Amino acid sequence: MPNNKLKQKVEGLTNVLKQIVKEVQRNADIAQGTLTALQLHVGKKEWNKIVEELKDKEKRTQDVEQPMEKGN
């Protein structure tokens, strides 16, 4: 009996994980579609400007966080 309960719990967890994976994949597809739509909407030149701004922001964020990490 206890073995059967364990098997049911494992199967239940497996089903939950499969559903979570499907939802994550769906969200990734939606995000990719949204980015593609934005890219087409703003055009290549403006898109490249946005990407560069995001890279600069990420670099500034890393520069601020690194000294804090060294102090710890």
PDB file of N, CA, C, O and CB in Angstrom:
ATOM      1  N   MET A   1       0.806  -1.202   0.000  1.00  0.00           N
ATOM      2  CA  MET A   1       0.000   0.000   0.000  1.00  0.00           C
ATOM      3  C   MET A   1       0.853   1.272   0.000  1.00  0.00           C
ATOM      4  O   MET A   1       0.622   2.143  -0.839  1.00  0.00           O
ATOM      5  CB  MET A   1      -0.919  -0.005   1.195  1.00  0.00           C
ATOM      6  N   PRO A   2       1.842   1.417   0.918  1.00  0.00           N
ATOM      7  CA  PRO A   2       2.625   2.652   0.960  1.00  0.00           C
ATOM      8  C   PRO A   2       3.352   2.922  -0.370  1.00  0.00           C
ATOM      9  O   PRO A   2       3.521   4.073  -0.770  1.00  0.00           O
ATOM     10  CB  PRO A   2       3.640   2.583   2.103  1.00  0.00           C
ATOM     11  N   ASN A   3       3.774   1.856  -1.037  1.00  0.00           N
ATOM     12  CA  ASN A   3       4.460   1.996  -2.310  1.00  0.00           C
ATOM     13  C   ASN A   3       3.524   2.603  -3.362  1.00  0.00           C
ATOM     14  O   ASN A   3       3.947   3.419  -4.180  1.00  0.00           O
ATOM     15  CB  ASN A   3       4.991   0.632  -2.783  1.00  0.00           C
ATOM     16  N   ASN A   4       2.257   2.200  -3.332  1.00  0.00           N
ATOM     17  CA  ASN A   4       1.265   2.703  -4.267  1.00  0.00           C
ATOM     18  C   ASN A   4       1.018   4.197  -4.041  1.00  0.00           C
ATOM     19  O   ASN A   4       0.881   4.957  -5.001  1.00  0.00           O
ATOM     20  CB  ASN A   4      -0.046   1.916  -4.127  1.00  0.00           C
ATOM     21  N   LYS A   5       0.962   4.618  -2.770  1.00  0.00           N
ATOM     22  CA  LYS A   5       0.761   6.030  -2.449  1.00  0.00           C
ATOM     23  C   LYS A   5       1.939   6.869  -2.953  1.00  0.00           C
ATOM     24  O   LYS A   5       1.743   7.955  -3.498  1.00  0.00           O
ATOM     25  CB  LYS A   5       0.581   6.218  -0.929  1.00  0.00           C
ATOM     26  N   LEU A   6       3.146   6.369  -2.769  1.00  0.00           N
ATOM     27  CA  LEU A   6       4.336   7.068  -3.233  1.00  0.00           C
ATOM     28  C   LEU A   6       4.299   7.214  -4.750  1.00  0.00           C
ATOM     29  O   LEU A   6       4.606   8.273  -5.298  1.00  0.00           O
ATOM     30  CB  LEU A   6       5.610   6.324  -2.792  1.00  0.00           C
ATOM     31  N   LYS A   7       3.917   6.129  -5.414  1.00  0.00           N
ATOM     32  CA  LYS A   7       3.827   6.158  -6.880  1.00  0.00           C
ATOM     33  C   LYS A   7       2.804   7.201  -7.331  1.00  0.00           C
ATOM     34  O   LYS A   7       3.044   7.922  -8.299  1.00  0.00           O
ATOM     35  CB  LYS A   7       3.447   4.761  -7.432  1.00  0.00           C
ATOM     36  N   GLN A   8       1.671   7.287  -6.641  1.00  0.00           N
ATOM     37  CA  GLN A   8       0.638   8.271  -6.992  1.00  0.00           C
ATOM     38  C   GLN A   8       1.150   9.697  -6.779  1.00  0.00           C
ATOM     39  O   GLN A   8       0.887  10.583  -7.592  1.00  0.00           O
ATOM     40  CB  GLN A   8      -0.640   8.035  -6.154  1.00  0.00           C
ATOM     41  N   LYS A   9       1.874   9.911  -5.695  1.00  0.00           N
ATOM     42  CA  LYS A   9       2.418  11.239  -5.421  1.00  0.00           C
ATOM     43  C   LYS A   9       3.442  11.640  -6.480  1.00  0.00           C
ATOM     44  O   LYS A   9       3.456  12.781  -6.941  1.00  0.00           O
ATOM     45  CB  LYS A   9       3.057  11.278  -4.026  1.00  0.00           C
ATOM     46  N   VAL A  10       4.289  10.704  -6.857  1.00  0.00           N
ATOM     47  CA  VAL A  10       5.302  10.982  -7.880  1.00  0.00           C
ATOM     48  C   VAL A  10       4.617  11.281  -9.220  1.00  0.00           C
ATOM     49  O   VAL A  10       5.021  12.204  -9.927  1.00  0.00           O
ATOM     50  CB  VAL A  10       6.287   9.780  -8.025  1.00  0.00           C
ATOM     51  N   GLU A  11       3.607  10.522  -9.563  1.00  0.00           N
ATOM     52  CA  GLU A  11       2.871  10.773 -10.807  1.00  0.00           C
ATOM     53  C   GLU A  11       2.180  12.139 -10.769  1.00  0.00           C
ATOM     54  O   GLU A  11       2.150  12.854 -11.770  1.00  0.00           O
ATOM     55  CB  GLU A  11       1.832   9.660 -11.050  1.00  0.00           C
ATOM     56  N   GLY A  12       1.629  12.493  -9.613  1.00  0.00           N
ATOM     57  CA  GLY A  12       0.997  13.799  -9.456  1.00  0.00           C
ATOM     58  C   GLY A  12       1.996  14.930  -9.630  1.00  0.00           C
ATOM     59  O   GLY A  12       1.717  15.907 -10.324  1.00  0.00           O
ATOM     60  N   LEU A  13       3.161  14.802  -9.001  1.00  0.00           N
ATOM     61  CA  LEU A  13       4.207  15.814  -9.136  1.00  0.00           C
ATOM     62  C   LEU A  13       4.712  15.901 -10.577  1.00  0.00           C
ATOM     63  O   LEU A  13       4.995  16.988 -11.080  1.00  0.00           O
ATOM     64  CB  LEU A  13       5.369  15.503  -8.190  1.00  0.00           C
ATOM     65  N   THR A  14       4.820  14.757 -11.224  1.00  0.00           N
ATOM     66  CA  THR A  14       5.246  14.731 -12.628  1.00  0.00           C
ATOM     67  C   THR A  14       4.263  15.494 -13.495  1.00  0.00           C
ATOM     68  O   THR A  14       4.669  16.265 -14.364  1.00  0.00           O
ATOM     69  CB  THR A  14       5.381  13.285 -13.132  1.00  0.00           C
ATOM     70  N   ASN A  15       2.981  15.288 -13.267  1.00  0.00           N
ATOM     71  CA  ASN A  15       1.955  15.991 -14.049  1.00  0.00           C
ATOM     72  C   ASN A  15       2.009  17.501 -13.801  1.00  0.00           C
ATOM     73  O   ASN A  15       1.871  18.297 -14.730  1.00  0.00           O
ATOM     74  CB  ASN A  15       0.555  15.451 -13.703  1.00  0.00           C
ATOM     75  N   VAL A  16       2.207  17.878 -12.552  1.00  0.00           N
ATOM     76  CA  VAL A  16       2.307  19.307 -12.224  1.00  0.00           C
ATOM     77  C   VAL A  16       3.517  19.925 -12.925  1.00  0.00           C
ATOM     78  O   VAL A  16       3.415  21.008 -13.501  1.00  0.00           O
ATOM     79  CB  VAL A  16       2.410  19.512 -10.689  1.00  0.00           C
ATOM     80  N   LEU A  17       4.655  19.243 -12.877  1.00  0.00           N
ATOM     81  CA  LEU A  17       5.859  19.759 -13.525  1.00  0.00           C
ATOM     82  C   LEU A  17       5.684  19.867 -15.037  1.00  0.00           C
ATOM     83  O   LEU A  17       6.141  20.834 -15.647  1.00  0.00           O
ATOM     84  CB  LEU A  17       7.051  18.866 -13.204  1.00  0.00           C
ATOM     85  N   LYS A  18       5.034  18.893 -15.636  1.00  0.00           N
ATOM     86  CA  LYS A  18       4.774  18.953 -17.080  1.00  0.00           C
ATOM     87  C   LYS A  18       3.933  20.175 -17.419  1.00  0.00           C
ATOM     88  O   LYS A  18       4.198  20.856 -18.409  1.00  0.00           O
ATOM     89  CB  LYS A  18       4.065  17.670 -17.561  1.00  0.00           C
ATOM     90  N   GLN A  19       2.917  20.457 -16.601  1.00  0.00           N
ATOM     91  CA  GLN A  19       2.058  21.617 -16.829  1.00  0.00           C
ATOM     92  C   GLN A  19       2.839  22.919 -16.667  1.00  0.00           C
ATOM     93  O   GLN A  19       2.652  23.862 -17.437  1.00  0.00           O
ATOM     94  CB  GLN A  19       0.867  21.594 -15.866  1.00  0.00           C
ATOM     95  N   ILE A  20       3.703  22.966 -15.675  1.00  0.00           N
ATOM     96  CA  ILE A  20       4.525  24.160 -15.457  1.00  0.00           C
ATOM     97  C   ILE A  20       5.449  24.393 -16.648  1.00  0.00           C
ATOM     98  O   ILE A  20       5.600  25.527 -17.103  1.00  0.00           O
ATOM     99  CB  ILE A  20       5.351  24.024 -14.158  1.00  0.00           C
ATOM    100  N   VAL A  21       6.058  23.342 -17.150  1.00  0.00           N
ATOM    101  CA  VAL A  21       6.941  23.462 -18.312  1.00  0.00           C
ATOM    102  C   VAL A  21       6.160  23.989 -19.513  1.00  0.00           C
ATOM    103  O   VAL A  21       6.651  24.858 -20.234  1.00  0.00           O
ATOM    104  CB  VAL A  21       7.593  22.099 -18.648  1.00  0.00           C
ATOM    105  N   LYS A  22       4.961  23.479 -19.736  1.00  0.00           N
ATOM    106  CA  LYS A  22       4.128  23.961 -20.850  1.00  0.00           C
ATOM    107  C   LYS A  22       3.818  25.443 -20.697  1.00  0.00           C
ATOM    108  O   LYS A  22       3.877  26.190 -21.673  1.00  0.00           O
ATOM    109  CB  LYS A  22       2.817  23.158 -20.934  1.00  0.00           C
ATOM    110  N   GLU A  23       3.488  25.879 -19.476  1.00  0.00           N
ATOM    111  CA  GLU A  23       3.174  27.285 -19.228  1.00  0.00           C
ATOM    112  C   GLU A  23       4.396  28.172 -19.447  1.00  0.00           C
ATOM    113  O   GLU A  23       4.271  29.261 -20.007  1.00  0.00           O
ATOM    114  CB  GLU A  23       2.643  27.467 -17.807  1.00  0.00           C
ATOM    115  N   VAL A  24       5.566  27.728 -19.018  1.00  0.00           N
ATOM    116  CA  VAL A  24       6.790  28.495 -19.225  1.00  0.00           C
ATOM    117  C   VAL A  24       7.077  28.613 -20.722  1.00  0.00           C
ATOM    118  O   VAL A  24       7.461  29.681 -21.198  1.00  0.00           O
ATOM    119  CB  VAL A  24       7.985  27.833 -18.489  1.00  0.00           C
ATOM    120  N   GLN A  25       6.895  27.528 -21.457  1.00  0.00           N
ATOM    121  CA  GLN A  25       7.111  27.577 -22.902  1.00  0.00           C
ATOM    122  C   GLN A  25       6.128  28.532 -23.574  1.00  0.00           C
ATOM    123  O   GLN A  25       6.500  29.276 -24.481  1.00  0.00           O
ATOM    124  CB  GLN A  25       6.980  26.176 -23.507  1.00  0.00           C
ATOM    125  N   ARG A  26       4.883  28.509 -23.129  1.00  0.00           N
ATOM    126  CA  ARG A  26       3.873  29.422 -23.672  1.00  0.00           C
ATOM    127  C   ARG A  26       4.249  30.872 -23.392  1.00  0.00           C
ATOM    128  O   ARG A  26       4.130  31.731 -24.266  1.00  0.00           O
ATOM    129  CB  ARG A  26       2.488  29.110 -23.078  1.00  0.00           C
ATOM    130  N   ASN A  27       4.702  31.138 -22.178  1.00  0.00           N
ATOM    131  CA  ASN A  27       5.126  32.495 -21.819  1.00  0.00           C
ATOM    132  C   ASN A  27       6.326  32.937 -22.648  1.00  0.00           C
ATOM    133  O   ASN A  27       6.401  34.094 -23.060  1.00  0.00           O
ATOM    134  CB  ASN A  27       5.466  32.570 -20.328  1.00  0.00           C
ATOM    135  N   ALA A  28       7.257  32.035 -22.893  1.00  0.00           N
ATOM    136  CA  ALA A  28       8.420  32.362 -23.722  1.00  0.00           C
ATOM    137  C   ALA A  28       7.981  32.690 -25.145  1.00  0.00           C
ATOM    138  O   ALA A  28       8.503  33.623 -25.756  1.00  0.00           O
ATOM    139  CB  ALA A  28       9.430  31.194 -23.731  1.00  0.00           C
ATOM    140  N   ASP A  29       7.032  31.936 -25.670  1.00  0.00           N
ATOM    141  CA  ASP A  29       6.512  32.204 -27.019  1.00  0.00           C
ATOM    142  C   ASP A  29       5.835  33.571 -27.084  1.00  0.00           C
ATOM    143  O   ASP A  29       6.023  34.319 -28.044  1.00  0.00           O
ATOM    144  CB  ASP A  29       5.518  31.105 -27.440  1.00  0.00           C
ATOM    145  N   ILE A  30       5.053  33.889 -26.067  1.00  0.00           N
ATOM    146  CA  ILE A  30       4.373  35.186 -26.029  1.00  0.00           C
ATOM    147  C   ILE A  30       5.406  36.319 -25.940  1.00  0.00           C
ATOM    148  O   ILE A  30       5.288  37.327 -26.636  1.00  0.00           O
ATOM    149  CB  ILE A  30       3.386  35.252 -24.827  1.00  0.00           C
ATOM    150  N   ALA A  31       6.402  36.150 -25.092  1.00  0.00           N
ATOM    151  CA  ALA A  31       7.432  37.177 -24.941  1.00  0.00           C
ATOM    152  C   ALA A  31       8.187  37.377 -26.256  1.00  0.00           C
ATOM    153  O   ALA A  31       8.444  38.511 -26.660  1.00  0.00           O
ATOM    154  CB  ALA A  31       8.415  36.797 -23.811  1.00  0.00           C
ATOM    155  N   GLN A  32       8.537  36.291 -26.915  1.00  0.00           N
ATOM    156  CA  GLN A  32       9.253  36.385 -28.191  1.00  0.00           C
ATOM    157  C   GLN A  32       8.398  37.085 -29.236  1.00  0.00           C
ATOM    158  O   GLN A  32       8.891  37.928 -29.986  1.00  0.00           O
ATOM    159  CB  GLN A  32       9.658  34.988 -28.690  1.00  0.00           C
ATOM    160  N   GLY A  33       7.121  36.738 -29.285  1.00  0.00           N
ATOM    161  CA  GLY A  33       6.214  37.377 -30.230  1.00  0.00           C
ATOM    162  C   GLY A  33       6.063  38.859 -29.950  1.00  0.00           C
ATOM    163  O   GLY A  33       6.005  39.665 -30.880  1.00  0.00           O
ATOM    164  N   THR A  34       5.998  39.225 -28.689  1.00  0.00           N
ATOM    165  CA  THR A  34       5.877  40.632 -28.311  1.00  0.00           C
ATOM    166  C   THR A  34       7.126  41.411 -28.713  1.00  0.00           C
ATOM    167  O   THR A  34       7.027  42.519 -29.240  1.00  0.00           O
ATOM    168  CB  THR A  34       5.634  40.763 -26.801  1.00  0.00           C
ATOM    169  N   LEU A  35       8.301  40.832 -28.464  1.00  0.00           N
ATOM    170  CA  LEU A  35       9.540  41.493 -28.852  1.00  0.00           C
ATOM    171  C   LEU A  35       9.636  41.656 -30.370  1.00  0.00           C
ATOM    172  O   LEU A  35      10.066  42.700 -30.860  1.00  0.00           O
ATOM    173  CB  LEU A  35      10.740  40.706 -28.333  1.00  0.00           C
ATOM    174  N   THR A  36       9.239  40.633 -31.099  1.00  0.00           N
ATOM    175  CA  THR A  36       9.266  40.703 -32.559  1.00  0.00           C
ATOM    176  C   THR A  36       8.321  41.787 -33.065  1.00  0.00           C
ATOM    177  O   THR A  36       8.667  42.553 -33.964  1.00  0.00           O
ATOM    178  CB  THR A  36       8.890  39.345 -33.171  1.00  0.00           C
ATOM    179  N   ALA A  37       7.121  41.846 -32.479  1.00  0.00           N
ATOM    180  CA  ALA A  37       6.156  42.867 -32.881  1.00  0.00           C
ATOM    181  C   ALA A  37       6.703  44.263 -32.587  1.00  0.00           C
ATOM    182  O   ALA A  37       6.567  45.163 -33.416  1.00  0.00           O
ATOM    183  CB  ALA A  37       4.810  42.655 -32.159  1.00  0.00           C
ATOM    184  N   LEU A  38       7.314  44.456 -31.429  1.00  0.00           N
ATOM    185  CA  LEU A  38       7.893  45.750 -31.075  1.00  0.00           C
ATOM    186  C   LEU A  38       9.018  46.112 -32.037  1.00  0.00           C
ATOM    187  O   LEU A  38       9.113  47.249 -32.498  1.00  0.00           O
ATOM    188  CB  LEU A  38       8.413  45.733 -29.628  1.00  0.00           C
ATOM    189  N   GLN A  39       9.860  45.140 -32.332  1.00  0.00           N
ATOM    190  CA  GLN A  39      10.979  45.362 -33.240  1.00  0.00           C
ATOM    191  C   GLN A  39      10.477  45.794 -34.619  1.00  0.00           C
ATOM    192  O   GLN A  39      11.023  46.724 -35.212  1.00  0.00           O
ATOM    193  CB  GLN A  39      11.835  44.091 -33.356  1.00  0.00           C
ATOM    194  N   LEU A  40       9.464  45.137 -35.122  1.00  0.00           N
ATOM    195  CA  LEU A  40       8.893  45.501 -36.417  1.00  0.00           C
ATOM    196  C   LEU A  40       8.235  46.874 -36.361  1.00  0.00           C
ATOM    197  O   LEU A  40       8.289  47.641 -37.322  1.00  0.00           O
ATOM    198  CB  LEU A  40       7.876  44.451 -36.865  1.00  0.00           C
ATOM    199  N   HIS A  41       7.620  47.171 -35.232  1.00  0.00           N
ATOM    200  CA  HIS A  41       6.909  48.442 -35.082  1.00  0.00           C
ATOM    201  C   HIS A  41       7.864  49.641 -35.068  1.00  0.00           C
ATOM    202  O   HIS A  41       7.607  50.644 -35.735  1.00  0.00           O
ATOM    203  CB  HIS A  41       6.084  48.425 -33.800  1.00  0.00           C
ATOM    204  N   VAL A  42       8.956  49.542 -34.314  1.00  0.00           N
ATOM    205  CA  VAL A  42       9.850  50.689 -34.159  1.00  0.00           C
ATOM    206  C   VAL A  42      10.884  50.786 -35.281  1.00  0.00           C
ATOM    207  O   VAL A  42      11.442  51.860 -35.505  1.00  0.00           O
ATOM    208  CB  VAL A  42      10.558  50.610 -32.824  1.00  0.00           C
ATOM    209  N   GLY A  43      11.145  49.715 -35.971  1.00  0.00           N
ATOM    210  CA  GLY A  43      12.136  49.732 -37.050  1.00  0.00           C
ATOM    211  C   GLY A  43      13.527  49.379 -36.555  1.00  0.00           C
ATOM    212  O   GLY A  43      13.830  49.449 -35.364  1.00  0.00           O
ATOM    213  N   LYS A  44      14.361  48.999 -37.515  1.00  0.00           N
ATOM    214  CA  LYS A  44      15.693  48.486 -37.184  1.00  0.00           C
ATOM    215  C   LYS A  44      16.567  49.525 -36.476  1.00  0.00           C
ATOM    216  O   LYS A  44      17.227  49.204 -35.488  1.00  0.00           O
ATOM    217  CB  LYS A  44      16.389  48.013 -38.446  1.00  0.00           C
ATOM    218  N   LYS A  45      16.578  50.759 -36.969  1.00  0.00           N
ATOM    219  CA  LYS A  45      17.439  51.797 -36.404  1.00  0.00           C
ATOM    220  C   LYS A  45      17.053  52.095 -34.952  1.00  0.00           C
ATOM    221  O   LYS A  45      17.908  52.134 -34.067  1.00  0.00           O
ATOM    222  CB  LYS A  45      17.357  53.082 -37.251  1.00  0.00           C
ATOM    223  N   GLU A  46      15.767  52.301 -34.725  1.00  0.00           N
ATOM    224  CA  GLU A  46      15.285  52.593 -33.367  1.00  0.00           C
ATOM    225  C   GLU A  46      15.489  51.380 -32.451  1.00  0.00           C
ATOM    226  O   GLU A  46      15.834  51.539 -31.280  1.00  0.00           O
ATOM    227  CB  GLU A  46      13.787  52.996 -33.397  1.00  0.00           C
ATOM    228  N   TRP A  47      15.277  50.175 -32.982  1.00  0.00           N
ATOM    229  CA  TRP A  47      15.474  48.949 -32.198  1.00  0.00           C
ATOM    230  C   TRP A  47      16.919  48.848 -31.724  1.00  0.00           C
ATOM    231  O   TRP A  47      17.174  48.543 -30.559  1.00  0.00           O
ATOM    232  CB  TRP A  47      15.096  47.702 -33.028  1.00  0.00           C
ATOM    233  N   ASN A  48      17.861  49.101 -32.623  1.00  0.00           N
ATOM    234  CA  ASN A  48      19.274  49.033 -32.253  1.00  0.00           C
ATOM    235  C   ASN A  48      19.612  50.062 -31.178  1.00  0.00           C
ATOM    236  O   ASN A  48      20.429  49.793 -30.297  1.00  0.00           O
ATOM    237  CB  ASN A  48      20.159  49.250 -33.483  1.00  0.00           C
ATOM    238  N   LYS A  49      18.987  51.242 -31.246  1.00  0.00           N
ATOM    239  CA  LYS A  49      19.201  52.265 -30.224  1.00  0.00           C
ATOM    240  C   LYS A  49      18.681  51.776 -28.867  1.00  0.00           C
ATOM    241  O   LYS A  49      19.334  51.972 -27.843  1.00  0.00           O
ATOM    242  CB  LYS A  49      18.502  53.590 -30.626  1.00  0.00           C
ATOM    243  N   ILE A  50      17.520  51.147 -28.864  1.00  0.00           N
ATOM    244  CA  ILE A  50      16.933  50.612 -27.628  1.00  0.00           C
ATOM    245  C   ILE A  50      17.845  49.544 -27.032  1.00  0.00           C
ATOM    246  O   ILE A  50      18.089  49.527 -25.825  1.00  0.00           O
ATOM    247  CB  ILE A  50      15.524  50.026 -27.898  1.00  0.00           C
ATOM    248  N   VAL A  51      18.345  48.656 -27.883  1.00  0.00           N
ATOM    249  CA  VAL A  51      19.229  47.574 -27.415  1.00  0.00           C
ATOM    250  C   VAL A  51      20.491  48.163 -26.785  1.00  0.00           C
ATOM    251  O   VAL A  51      20.928  47.704 -25.729  1.00  0.00           O
ATOM    252  CB  VAL A  51      19.608  46.622 -28.589  1.00  0.00           C
ATOM    253  N   GLU A  52      21.074  49.168 -27.420  1.00  0.00           N
ATOM    254  CA  GLU A  52      22.279  49.795 -26.873  1.00  0.00           C
ATOM    255  C   GLU A  52      21.992  50.469 -25.522  1.00  0.00           C
ATOM    256  O   GLU A  52      22.806  50.390 -24.603  1.00  0.00           O
ATOM    257  CB  GLU A  52      22.841  50.827 -27.871  1.00  0.00           C
ATOM    258  N   GLU A  53      20.843  51.124 -25.408  1.00  0.00           N
ATOM    259  CA  GLU A  53      20.474  51.748 -24.136  1.00  0.00           C
ATOM    260  C   GLU A  53      20.331  50.703 -23.032  1.00  0.00           C
ATOM    261  O   GLU A  53      20.752  50.926 -21.897  1.00  0.00           O
ATOM    262  CB  GLU A  53      19.166  52.537 -24.286  1.00  0.00           C
ATOM    263  N   LEU A  54      19.737  49.569 -23.371  1.00  0.00           N
ATOM    264  CA  LEU A  54      19.581  48.496 -22.381  1.00  0.00           C
ATOM    265  C   LEU A  54      20.935  47.921 -21.972  1.00  0.00           C
ATOM    266  O   LEU A  54      21.153  47.613 -20.800  1.00  0.00           O
ATOM    267  CB  LEU A  54      18.684  47.380 -22.938  1.00  0.00           C
ATOM    268  N   LYS A  55      21.842  47.777 -22.938  1.00  0.00           N
ATOM    269  CA  LYS A  55      23.188  47.284 -22.619  1.00  0.00           C
ATOM    270  C   LYS A  55      23.904  48.255 -21.683  1.00  0.00           C
ATOM    271  O   LYS A  55      24.547  47.842 -20.718  1.00  0.00           O
ATOM    272  CB  LYS A  55      24.015  47.081 -23.910  1.00  0.00           C
ATOM    273  N   ASP A  56      23.784  49.564 -21.981  1.00  0.00           N
ATOM    274  CA  ASP A  56      24.419  50.570 -21.129  1.00  0.00           C
ATOM    275  C   ASP A  56      23.844  50.530 -19.713  1.00  0.00           C
ATOM    276  O   ASP A  56      24.583  50.614 -18.731  1.00  0.00           O
ATOM    277  CB  ASP A  56      24.239  51.974 -21.734  1.00  0.00           C
ATOM    278  N   LYS A  57      22.519  50.402 -19.618  1.00  0.00           N
ATOM    279  CA  LYS A  57      21.873  50.343 -18.304  1.00  0.00           C
ATOM    280  C   LYS A  57      22.347  49.111 -17.524  1.00  0.00           C
ATOM    281  O   LYS A  57      22.627  49.199 -16.329  1.00  0.00           O
ATOM    282  CB  LYS A  57      20.334  50.320 -18.458  1.00  0.00           C
ATOM    283  N   GLU A  58      22.435  47.976 -18.200  1.00  0.00           N
ATOM    284  CA  GLU A  58      22.899  46.750 -17.544  1.00  0.00           C
ATOM    285  C   GLU A  58      24.335  46.912 -17.053  1.00  0.00           C
ATOM    286  O   GLU A  58      24.671  46.485 -15.948  1.00  0.00           O
ATOM    287  CB  GLU A  58      22.799  45.549 -18.506  1.00  0.00           C
ATOM    288  N   LYS A  59      25.176  47.527 -17.874  1.00  0.00           N
ATOM    289  CA  LYS A  59      26.568  47.739 -17.478  1.00  0.00           C
ATOM    290  C   LYS A  59      26.649  48.654 -16.252  1.00  0.00           C
ATOM    291  O   LYS A  59      27.426  48.391 -15.334  1.00  0.00           O
ATOM    292  CB  LYS A  59      27.375  48.340 -18.647  1.00  0.00           C
ATOM    293  N   ARG A  60      25.849  49.727 -16.234  1.00  0.00           N
ATOM    294  CA  ARG A  60      25.848  50.633 -15.079  1.00  0.00           C
ATOM    295  C   ARG A  60      25.387  49.895 -13.818  1.00  0.00           C
ATOM    296  O   ARG A  60      25.943  50.095 -12.739  1.00  0.00           O
ATOM    297  CB  ARG A  60      24.933  51.854 -15.349  1.00  0.00           C
ATOM    298  N   THR A  61      24.386  49.055 -13.960  1.00  0.00           N
ATOM    299  CA  THR A  61      23.875  48.287 -12.828  1.00  0.00           C
ATOM    300  C   THR A  61      24.956  47.358 -12.289  1.00  0.00           C
ATOM    301  O   THR A  61      25.135  47.245 -11.076  1.00  0.00           O
ATOM    302  CB  THR A  61      22.629  47.479 -13.238  1.00  0.00           C
ATOM    303  N   GLN A  62      25.677  46.693 -13.191  1.00  0.00           N
ATOM    304  CA  GLN A  62      26.751  45.794 -12.765  1.00  0.00           C
ATOM    305  C   GLN A  62      27.880  46.571 -12.092  1.00  0.00           C
ATOM    306  O   GLN A  62      28.455  46.110 -11.106  1.00  0.00           O
ATOM    307  CB  GLN A  62      27.295  45.003 -13.964  1.00  0.00           C
ATOM    308  N   ASP A  63      28.198  47.753 -12.631  1.00  0.00           N
ATOM    309  CA  ASP A  63      29.269  48.566 -12.038  1.00  0.00           C
ATOM    310  C   ASP A  63      28.919  48.998 -10.619  1.00  0.00           C
ATOM    311  O   ASP A  63      29.800  49.091  -9.764  1.00  0.00           O
ATOM    312  CB  ASP A  63      29.544  49.800 -12.904  1.00  0.00           C
ATOM    313  N   VAL A  64      27.644  49.263 -10.363  1.00  0.00           N
ATOM    314  CA  VAL A  64      27.199  49.673  -9.030  1.00  0.00           C
ATOM    315  C   VAL A  64      27.203  48.478  -8.078  1.00  0.00           C
ATOM    316  O   VAL A  64      27.565  48.623  -6.910  1.00  0.00           O
ATOM    317  CB  VAL A  64      25.788  50.302  -9.095  1.00  0.00           C
ATOM    318  N   GLU A  65      26.812  47.314  -8.556  1.00  0.00           N
ATOM    319  CA  GLU A  65      26.706  46.140  -7.698  1.00  0.00           C
ATOM    320  C   GLU A  65      28.065  45.539  -7.363  1.00  0.00           C
ATOM    321  O   GLU A  65      28.232  45.006  -6.266  1.00  0.00           O
ATOM    322  CB  GLU A  65      25.841  45.097  -8.358  1.00  0.00           C
ATOM    323  N   GLN A  66      29.038  45.606  -8.262  1.00  0.00           N
ATOM    324  CA  GLN A  66      30.334  44.986  -8.022  1.00  0.00           C
ATOM    325  C   GLN A  66      31.068  45.552  -6.821  1.00  0.00           C
ATOM    326  O   GLN A  66      31.578  44.772  -6.016  1.00  0.00           O
ATOM    327  CB  GLN A  66      31.187  45.134  -9.228  1.00  0.00           C
ATOM    328  N   PRO A  67      31.150  46.873  -6.652  1.00  0.00           N
ATOM    329  CA  PRO A  67      31.837  47.375  -5.436  1.00  0.00           C
ATOM    330  C   PRO A  67      31.151  46.913  -4.152  1.00  0.00           C
ATOM    331  O   PRO A  67      31.823  46.675  -3.149  1.00  0.00           O
ATOM    332  CB  PRO A  67      31.895  48.909  -5.455  1.00  0.00           C
ATOM    333  N   MET A  68      29.846  46.786  -4.167  1.00  0.00           N
ATOM    334  CA  MET A  68      29.124  46.313  -2.983  1.00  0.00           C
ATOM    335  C   MET A  68      29.514  44.878  -2.657  1.00  0.00           C
ATOM    336  O   MET A  68      29.668  44.518  -1.490  1.00  0.00           O
ATOM    337  CB  MET A  68      27.603  46.414  -3.198  1.00  0.00           C
ATOM    338  N   GLU A  69      29.673  44.058  -3.696  1.00  0.00           N
ATOM    339  CA  GLU A  69      30.043  42.661  -3.477  1.00  0.00           C
ATOM    340  C   GLU A  69      31.452  42.552  -2.905  1.00  0.00           C
ATOM    341  O   GLU A  69      31.708  41.702  -2.053  1.00  0.00           O
ATOM    342  CB  GLU A  69      29.943  41.871  -4.786  1.00  0.00           C
ATOM    343  N   LYS A  70      32.364  43.399  -3.361  1.00  0.00           N
ATOM    344  CA  LYS A  70      33.748  43.356  -2.870  1.00  0.00           C
ATOM    345  C   LYS A  70      33.835  43.771  -1.412  1.00  0.00           C
ATOM    346  O   LYS A  70      34.697  43.293  -0.674  1.00  0.00           O
ATOM    347  CB  LYS A  70      34.642  44.258  -3.716  1.00  0.00           C
ATOM    348  N   GLY A  71      32.936  44.669  -0.993  1.00  0.00           N
ATOM    349  CA  GLY A  71      32.919  45.137   0.391  1.00  0.00           C
ATOM    350  C   GLY A  71      32.437  44.101   1.379  1.00  0.00           C
ATOM    351  O   GLY A  71      32.730  44.203   2.570  1.00  0.00           O
ATOM    352  N   ASN A  72      31.696  43.095   0.909  1.00  0.00           N
ATOM    353  CA  ASN A  72      31.150  42.067   1.813  1.00  0.00           C
ATOM    354  C   ASN A  72      32.142  41.065   2.192  1.00  0.00           C
ATOM    355  O   ASN A  72      31.832  40.142   2.944  1.00  0.00           O
ATOM    356  CB  ASN A  72      30.001  41.381   1.208  1.00  0.00           C
TER     357      ASN A  72
END
